[in-house]
Amino acid sequence: MKKLLLTALAALTIGSAAMAQKIDNSKDRRFQAVGEARNPFQTKSLGKGGTMISDWYSIMDMMDQSNVGASLTPFVNFLVQDSLAKNVQDDGSIRYGAWQSVGQVLDPKDELINLTTWPQNQLSRFNSYKCDSIGFQYLYVRNVDSISDGMGGKAKVVDTLFVAYFAGAQIKKLSFTSSGDKLAIVDWDYTKRIPANYVSIQKILLDRGDNGIFDTTRCNNNNGGFENSWTTKFGQIAAPAGMEITANSNGSTTNNLVAMSYTFKSGVPTVLGNDTAVMIYELNPMTAPTNMRRTNYFGCYFQQNAGATGWSNQNFFNTSLFALKSTSYKDDGNANSWKGYVSGNAFTNDLFLESFFHLTVTGTIGAGINENDQVSISSIYPNPSRGLVKANFETKTNADVKIEVLNLVGQSVKTINFGKTAAGSYELPMDLSSLNPGVYMISITAGNSTTTQKLVIAE
């Protein structure tokens, strides 16, 4: 409920350092997206019952299962570059864009994954993984192909999209102290007005036509050619090396998130002398002045919480990123100011970027605490379970055996002392019906050896 008061002040902290004040973005210009691209990433999961996972993770699939899922409303918005570009509205008034860059942080441990079609794709703090591709829904409107070269000729216009990637310690984990909600941000370069401190940044050149990743998207023409509604498309990009998370065997890794962002720079100068270029023209196109100068623009597709109840997540860090004009031009040195990027769910209106991350688990899903070959789990069945579970395990030495059920923060919620056990194979029935639905780790210790495996308790 933290989003209901526009004037509410919340302290944002990294550790104990105050960082920020909530921002009301309800007045930011948003536009209708009448044509939504078909999601190409709705693939069947490759992770089954303890095997390796290699699959797409959809932010919106998660958000649809959240407490605001029924209230999400889709919109598009556009990225401005260093200077302002005009937006001529349908009543003739002039506005200017507000966003310079957008992005998304992914926390694949989020319990919301357990409520999607593929609950087995929820990872734990024991899992190592790599991000090998990202995707997002976008639109690119190309109004200008050439401009004057200043010598009586024409210069070809090439726009640039900067896609930045972040992993591990490059992503700062934050919390609203008043609510306990988890947020995350990445660094920003005020001089260049692009992201900073990244794994890698790709510079994708945008020309007329399809470059293999993005192509030109024109406004929808169902309304007589008026530039007031847009059709989106999907882009998919291979992630660079370094987008990997290596989990400690004892589950103590805290830098376990990945993120991406994108920033658009048009090849058309926004301001020439006293002439400011028009990015969007919503009036009747027949009324446009013949000498009106246009610029190209790139848009993002997101969903906004339109309900009365604010989104709340006190355990995980799936947060969208927005660099606004108000935060991206200058660091004022105030400890209570936003530093470039702000988190979309720290806004008065919760925002979620339509984005996708393809993750591949790079270690055994059950990789656990001080694991070696003296004890092994052959199966946890059924998994997912509604509470009645059989754990099948094997010991290679005579030892005292203890079975623990751990939650995702490592707390033991159930302990069974199996007793002195000879080397061999065993089956242990367990009644876990008293546990809340969610993801747990079954930890079996024989002497000094421990192995773990993930267990999903379904509703």
C-alpha positions as CSV (number, residue, x, y, z in Angstrom):
1,M,0.0,0.0,0.0
2,K,3.1,2.2,-0.1
3,K,2.2,3.7,-3.4
4,L,-1.1,5.4,-2.5
5,L,0.2,8.7,-1.0
6,L,1.8,10.9,-3.6
7,T,3.5,13.0,-1.0
8,A,4.7,10.1,1.2
9,L,8.5,10.0,1.8
10,A,10.3,6.7,2.1
11,A,13.9,6.3,3.0
12,L,15.8,4.2,0.5
13,T,18.9,2.5,1.8
14,I,21.9,0.5,0.8
15,G,22.9,-0.8,4.2
16,S,22.1,2.2,6.4
17,A,22.8,5.0,3.9
18,A,19.7,7.0,2.9
19,M,19.3,7.2,-0.8
20,A,16.0,8.5,-2.1
21,Q,12.5,9.8,-2.1
22,K,9.6,8.2,-3.9
23,I,8.7,9.8,-7.2
24,D,5.3,10.4,-8.6
25,N,5.5,9.6,-12.3
26,S,1.7,9.7,-12.9
27,K,2.1,12.8,-15.1
28,D,4.6,11.2,-17.5
29,R,3.2,11.0,-21.0
30,R,2.1,7.5,-21.9
31,F,0.7,6.4,-25.3
32,Q,-1.6,3.7,-26.5
33,A,-0.3,0.4,-27.8
34,V,-3.0,-0.9,-30.0
35,G,-1.0,-3.7,-31.6
36,E,0.9,-5.9,-29.3
37,A,3.5,-8.3,-30.8
38,R,3.0,-12.0,-30.2
39,N,5.3,-13.3,-27.5
40,P,7.9,-15.6,-29.2
41,F,9.4,-16.6,-25.9
42,Q,6.5,-18.7,-24.5
43,T,8.4,-22.0,-24.9
44,K,8.0,-25.2,-23.0
45,S,10.3,-25.5,-20.1
46,L,13.4,-27.7,-20.5
47,G,13.9,-28.1,-16.7
48,K,12.1,-31.2,-15.4
49,G,12.4,-32.7,-11.9
50,G,16.0,-31.9,-11.1
51,T,17.5,-31.8,-14.6
52,M,19.3,-28.8,-16.0
53,I,17.1,-25.7,-16.7
54,S,17.6,-23.7,-19.9
55,D,14.6,-21.5,-20.5
56,W,13.2,-18.0,-20.9
57,Y,12.2,-16.0,-17.8
58,S,9.4,-13.5,-18.4
59,I,9.0,-10.6,-16.1
60,M,5.4,-10.1,-17.0
61,D,4.6,-13.8,-16.5
62,M,5.7,-13.2,-12.9
63,M,3.9,-9.9,-12.5
64,D,0.7,-11.4,-13.8
65,Q,0.8,-13.8,-10.8
66,S,1.4,-10.9,-8.3
67,N,-1.2,-9.1,-6.2
68,V,-1.6,-6.5,-8.9
69,G,-1.7,-8.8,-11.9
70,A,-5.4,-8.1,-12.6
71,S,-4.7,-4.4,-12.5
72,L,-1.9,-4.2,-15.1
73,T,-2.5,-1.9,-18.1
74,P,-0.2,-1.9,-21.2
75,F,1.3,1.3,-22.6
76,V,4.2,2.4,-24.7
77,N,6.6,5.3,-24.0
78,F,9.5,6.8,-25.8
79,L,13.2,7.5,-25.0
80,V,14.5,11.0,-25.5
81,Q,18.2,11.7,-26.0
82,D,20.5,14.4,-24.7
83,S,18.3,17.3,-25.7
84,L,14.5,17.7,-25.8
85,A,12.3,16.8,-28.7
86,K,8.7,18.0,-29.0
87,N,5.6,16.0,-28.7
88,V,2.7,17.8,-30.4
89,Q,-0.4,16.5,-28.8
90,D,-3.8,16.0,-30.4
91,D,-5.1,19.3,-28.9
92,G,-2.1,21.2,-30.2
93,S,-0.3,21.6,-26.9
94,I,3.4,20.7,-26.7
95,R,5.0,18.3,-24.2
96,Y,8.5,16.8,-24.0
97,G,9.7,13.3,-23.3
98,A,10.7,12.3,-19.8
99,W,12.6,9.0,-20.1
100,Q,16.2,8.6,-21.3
101,S,16.8,4.9,-20.6
102,V,14.9,1.9,-19.3
103,G,15.9,-1.5,-18.0
104,Q,15.1,-4.5,-15.9
105,V,16.7,-6.5,-13.0
106,L,16.0,-10.2,-12.9
107,D,15.9,-12.2,-9.6
108,P,15.3,-15.9,-10.7
109,K,14.7,-16.9,-7.1
110,D,11.4,-15.0,-7.0
111,E,8.6,-17.1,-5.5
112,L,6.2,-15.7,-8.2
113,I,7.9,-18.1,-10.6
114,N,6.4,-20.9,-8.6
115,L,2.9,-19.6,-9.6
116,T,3.7,-19.5,-13.4
117,T,3.3,-22.3,-15.9
118,W,6.8,-23.6,-15.1
119,P,7.3,-23.5,-11.3
120,Q,10.3,-25.8,-11.6
121,N,12.2,-22.9,-13.1
122,Q,12.5,-21.1,-9.8
123,L,16.2,-21.1,-8.9
124,S,17.7,-20.9,-5.4
125,R,20.7,-19.3,-3.8
126,F,22.5,-22.6,-4.4
127,N,22.2,-22.3,-8.2
128,S,24.9,-21.1,-10.6
129,Y,23.6,-19.8,-13.9
130,K,24.4,-17.7,-17.0
131,C,22.3,-15.4,-19.0
132,D,22.9,-16.0,-22.7
133,S,20.1,-14.0,-24.3
134,I,17.7,-11.1,-23.6
135,G,14.6,-10.0,-25.3
136,F,12.2,-7.1,-25.0
137,Q,9.1,-5.6,-26.7
138,Y,9.9,-2.4,-28.6
139,L,8.9,0.0,-31.3
140,Y,11.1,2.1,-33.6
141,V,9.7,4.9,-35.6
142,R,12.0,6.2,-38.3
143,N,10.8,9.6,-39.7
144,V,14.1,10.8,-41.1
145,D,16.5,8.9,-43.4
146,S,18.9,11.8,-44.3
147,I,19.8,15.3,-43.2
148,S,21.8,18.2,-44.7
149,D,25.5,17.6,-44.5
150,G,26.1,21.4,-44.4
151,M,27.7,21.4,-47.9
152,G,24.7,21.2,-50.1
153,G,24.4,17.4,-49.9
154,K,22.7,14.9,-47.7
155,A,24.1,12.7,-44.9
156,K,22.6,9.4,-44.1
157,V,20.9,9.1,-40.7
158,V,22.0,6.2,-38.5
159,D,20.5,6.0,-35.0
160,T,22.1,4.0,-32.2
161,L,20.7,1.8,-29.5
162,F,22.9,1.1,-26.5
163,V,22.2,-2.1,-24.7
164,A,24.0,-2.6,-21.4
165,Y,24.3,-5.7,-19.3
166,F,24.9,-6.1,-15.6
167,A,25.6,-9.0,-13.3
168,G,26.5,-9.6,-9.6
169,A,28.0,-6.8,-7.6
170,Q,27.2,-4.2,-10.4
171,I,23.6,-4.4,-9.3
172,K,22.9,-2.6,-6.0
173,K,20.3,-4.1,-3.7
174,L,18.2,-1.6,-1.9
175,S,15.2,-1.6,0.5
176,F,12.5,0.9,1.4
177,T,12.9,0.9,5.1
178,S,9.3,1.9,5.7
179,S,7.9,-1.1,3.9
180,G,10.7,-3.6,3.6
181,D,10.2,-3.8,-0.2
182,K,13.2,-5.0,-2.2
183,L,14.5,-2.8,-5.1
184,A,17.6,-2.8,-7.2
185,I,19.4,-0.2,-9.4
186,V,22.5,0.1,-11.6
187,D,24.9,3.0,-12.1
188,W,24.5,6.0,-14.4
189,D,27.0,8.2,-16.3
190,Y,25.8,11.8,-16.0
191,T,28.3,13.1,-18.6
192,K,27.2,10.8,-21.4
193,R,23.7,10.1,-20.1
194,I,24.1,6.3,-20.5
195,P,24.5,3.5,-18.1
196,A,27.9,3.0,-16.3
197,N,29.8,0.1,-14.6
198,Y,28.4,-2.7,-16.8
199,V,29.6,-6.1,-17.9
200,S,29.4,-4.9,-21.5
201,I,27.5,-2.4,-23.7
202,Q,26.4,-3.1,-27.3
203,K,26.1,-0.3,-29.8
204,I,23.4,-1.4,-32.3
205,L,23.1,0.8,-35.4
206,L,19.6,1.4,-36.6
207,D,19.1,2.1,-40.3
208,R,16.2,1.9,-42.7
209,G,14.8,-1.6,-42.7
210,D,15.6,-4.8,-40.7
211,N,19.1,-5.2,-39.3
212,G,18.5,-8.7,-38.1
213,I,17.4,-7.6,-34.6
214,F,15.2,-4.5,-35.0
215,D,13.2,-3.1,-37.9
216,T,11.3,0.0,-38.6
217,T,7.9,0.2,-36.9
218,R,5.4,2.8,-38.2
219,C,2.5,4.2,-36.2
220,N,-0.8,2.4,-36.6
221,N,-2.8,3.9,-39.5
222,N,-6.3,2.7,-38.5
223,N,-7.2,6.2,-37.5
224,G,-6.6,8.0,-40.8
225,G,-2.8,8.1,-40.5
226,F,-2.8,10.0,-37.2
227,E,0.3,9.4,-35.1
228,N,-1.5,8.4,-31.9
229,S,-1.2,4.6,-31.6
230,W,1.6,2.2,-32.1
231,T,2.4,-1.5,-32.9
232,T,5.1,-3.2,-31.0
233,K,7.6,-5.9,-32.0
234,F,10.1,-8.2,-30.2
235,G,13.9,-8.0,-30.4
236,Q,16.2,-10.7,-29.2
237,I,19.9,-10.2,-28.5
238,A,22.7,-12.6,-27.5
239,A,24.1,-11.6,-24.1
240,P,27.9,-11.1,-23.8
241,A,30.3,-13.3,-21.9
242,G,30.4,-12.4,-18.2
243,M,26.7,-12.6,-17.6
244,E,27.2,-15.4,-15.1
245,I,26.4,-16.0,-11.5
246,T,28.6,-18.5,-9.6
247,A,26.8,-19.6,-6.4
248,N,28.8,-20.7,-3.3
249,S,28.1,-24.3,-2.3
250,N,26.9,-23.1,1.1
251,G,24.3,-20.8,-0.5
252,S,26.0,-17.6,0.9
253,T,26.2,-15.8,-2.5
254,T,24.5,-12.4,-2.3
255,N,25.5,-10.9,-5.6
256,N,23.2,-13.2,-7.6
257,L,21.2,-10.9,-9.9
258,V,21.4,-10.0,-13.6
259,A,20.1,-7.0,-15.4
260,M,19.9,-5.2,-18.7
261,S,19.0,-1.7,-19.9
262,Y,18.7,0.2,-23.2
263,T,19.2,3.8,-24.2
264,F,18.4,5.4,-27.6
265,K,20.4,8.2,-29.4
266,S,19.0,9.5,-32.6
267,G,21.3,10.5,-35.5
268,V,19.0,13.5,-36.1
269,P,20.1,16.7,-34.1
270,T,17.2,17.5,-31.8
271,V,18.0,21.2,-31.7
272,L,19.4,23.3,-34.5
273,G,19.6,26.9,-33.6
274,N,16.2,27.8,-32.3
275,D,14.5,24.9,-34.1
276,T,13.5,22.0,-31.9
277,A,12.6,18.8,-33.8
278,V,9.2,17.1,-33.5
279,M,9.4,13.6,-32.2
280,I,5.6,12.8,-32.2
281,Y,2.9,14.7,-34.1
282,E,-0.6,13.7,-33.0
283,L,-2.6,16.2,-35.0
284,N,-4.0,15.6,-38.4
285,P,-1.0,14.9,-40.6
286,M,-2.5,17.2,-43.3
287,T,-2.0,20.1,-40.9
288,A,1.7,19.6,-40.4
289,P,3.9,22.5,-41.6
290,T,5.9,21.7,-44.7
291,N,9.1,22.8,-43.0
292,M,8.4,20.9,-39.8
293,R,11.6,19.0,-38.8
294,R,11.2,15.5,-37.4
295,T,13.4,13.2,-35.5
296,N,13.4,9.4,-35.0
297,Y,12.4,7.7,-31.8
298,F,12.6,4.3,-30.0
299,G,9.9,3.2,-27.6
300,C,9.5,0.7,-24.8
301,Y,6.5,-1.4,-23.9
302,F,5.6,-1.7,-20.2
303,Q,2.6,-2.4,-18.0
304,Q,1.4,-0.1,-15.2
305,N,-0.4,-1.0,-12.1
306,A,-3.7,0.8,-12.5
307,G,-5.3,-0.6,-9.3
308,A,-5.6,1.0,-5.9
309,T,-3.3,-1.6,-4.2
310,G,0.4,-1.1,-4.6
311,W,2.7,-3.9,-5.6
312,S,4.8,-5.2,-2.7
313,N,7.7,-7.6,-2.7
314,Q,9.7,-7.9,0.5
315,N,12.0,-10.8,-0.6
316,F,13.1,-10.5,-4.2
317,F,14.5,-7.9,-6.6
318,N,12.6,-8.1,-9.9
319,T,12.5,-4.3,-10.5
320,S,12.3,-2.2,-13.6
321,L,14.7,0.7,-14.2
322,F,14.0,4.2,-15.4
323,A,16.4,7.1,-16.0
324,L,14.3,10.3,-16.1
325,K,15.3,13.7,-17.2
326,S,14.9,14.8,-13.6
327,T,17.5,12.2,-12.4
328,S,19.8,11.6,-15.3
329,Y,21.4,15.0,-16.1
330,K,23.2,15.9,-12.8
331,D,24.2,14.3,-9.5
332,D,23.3,17.0,-7.0
333,G,25.4,15.4,-4.3
334,N,22.4,15.0,-2.0
335,A,22.4,11.6,-0.3
336,N,18.6,11.6,-0.4
337,S,18.4,12.0,-4.2
338,W,18.0,9.3,-6.9
339,K,21.2,8.6,-8.7
340,G,20.3,8.3,-12.4
341,Y,18.2,5.1,-12.5
342,V,15.2,4.7,-10.3
343,S,13.2,1.5,-9.7
344,G,9.9,1.2,-11.4
345,N,8.1,-0.2,-8.4
346,A,9.4,2.7,-6.2
347,F,7.2,5.0,-8.3
348,T,3.8,6.1,-7.2
349,N,2.5,4.1,-10.2
350,D,4.2,0.7,-10.4
351,L,5.8,0.0,-13.8
352,F,7.1,-3.3,-15.2
353,L,9.1,-3.5,-18.4
354,E,8.1,-6.2,-20.9
355,S,11.4,-8.1,-21.0
356,F,12.8,-11.6,-21.1
357,F,16.0,-13.3,-19.9
358,H,17.2,-16.7,-21.2
359,L,19.0,-18.5,-18.3
360,T,20.9,-21.7,-18.3
361,V,21.8,-23.4,-15.0
362,T,25.5,-24.1,-15.0
363,G,25.6,-26.5,-12.0
364,T,23.5,-29.3,-10.6
365,I,20.2,-27.9,-9.5
366,G,20.6,-29.7,-6.2
367,A,24.1,-28.4,-5.6
368,G,24.3,-27.8,-1.9
369,I,26.3,-27.3,1.3
370,N,29.8,-29.0,1.3
371,E,28.6,-31.4,-1.3
372,N,30.7,-34.5,-2.0
373,D,30.1,-38.1,-3.1
374,Q,29.5,-39.7,0.3
375,V,25.8,-39.0,0.3
376,S,23.5,-38.4,-2.7
377,I,19.8,-37.8,-3.3
378,S,18.4,-40.0,-6.1
379,S,14.9,-38.5,-6.0
380,I,12.5,-36.3,-4.2
381,Y,9.0,-37.5,-5.3
382,P,6.6,-36.0,-6.1
383,N,8.1,-32.7,-7.0
384,P,6.2,-30.3,-7.0
385,S,4.3,-31.8,-4.1
386,R,1.3,-30.9,-2.0
387,G,3.0,-32.0,1.2
388,L,3.5,-35.8,1.2
389,V,7.0,-36.4,-0.1
390,K,9.4,-39.4,-0.3
391,A,13.1,-38.7,-0.2
392,N,15.3,-41.4,-1.7
393,F,19.0,-41.1,-0.9
394,E,22.2,-43.2,-0.8
395,T,25.1,-43.1,1.7
396,K,28.5,-44.6,1.0
397,T,29.6,-44.7,4.6
398,N,28.3,-45.6,8.0
399,A,27.2,-42.3,9.6
400,D,24.6,-40.4,11.5
401,V,22.1,-39.1,9.0
402,K,20.1,-35.9,9.4
403,I,17.5,-34.5,7.0
404,E,16.6,-30.8,7.1
405,V,14.0,-28.8,5.1
406,L,15.4,-25.3,4.5
407,N,13.6,-22.2,3.2
408,L,15.2,-20.0,0.6
409,V,17.0,-17.9,3.2
410,G,18.6,-21.0,4.8
411,Q,16.3,-21.3,7.8
412,S,15.5,-24.9,8.9
413,V,11.8,-25.4,9.0
414,K,11.8,-29.1,9.7
415,T,14.5,-31.5,11.0
416,I,14.5,-35.3,11.0
417,N,17.2,-37.2,12.8
418,F,17.4,-40.5,10.8
419,G,19.9,-42.0,13.2
420,K,23.0,-44.2,12.7
421,T,22.8,-45.6,9.2
422,A,24.9,-48.2,7.4
423,A,26.0,-47.5,3.8
424,G,23.1,-48.2,1.4
425,S,20.0,-46.8,-0.2
426,Y,17.0,-45.5,1.8
427,E,13.6,-44.0,1.4
428,L,12.2,-41.5,3.9
429,P,8.5,-40.5,3.7
430,M,7.9,-37.0,5.0
431,D,4.7,-35.1,5.7
432,L,5.3,-31.5,4.8
433,S,1.7,-30.4,4.5
434,S,2.1,-27.9,7.3
435,L,4.6,-25.8,5.2
436,N,3.4,-22.8,3.2
437,P,3.5,-23.2,-0.6
438,G,6.9,-22.2,-2.0
439,V,10.4,-23.5,-2.8
440,Y,12.5,-25.3,-0.3
441,M,15.8,-27.2,-0.2
442,I,15.9,-30.8,1.1
443,S,19.3,-31.1,2.8
444,I,20.6,-34.6,3.8
445,T,23.8,-34.8,5.9
446,A,25.7,-38.1,6.5
447,G,28.6,-37.5,8.8
448,N,30.5,-34.5,7.4
449,S,28.9,-34.7,3.9
450,T,25.9,-32.8,2.8
451,T,23.8,-32.7,-0.4
452,T,20.7,-30.8,-1.2
453,Q,17.9,-30.8,-3.8
454,K,15.1,-28.3,-4.5
455,L,11.5,-29.1,-3.5
456,V,8.4,-27.2,-4.6
457,I,5.4,-27.2,-2.3
458,A,2.4,-26.4,-4.4
459,E,-0.9,-24.9,-3.3
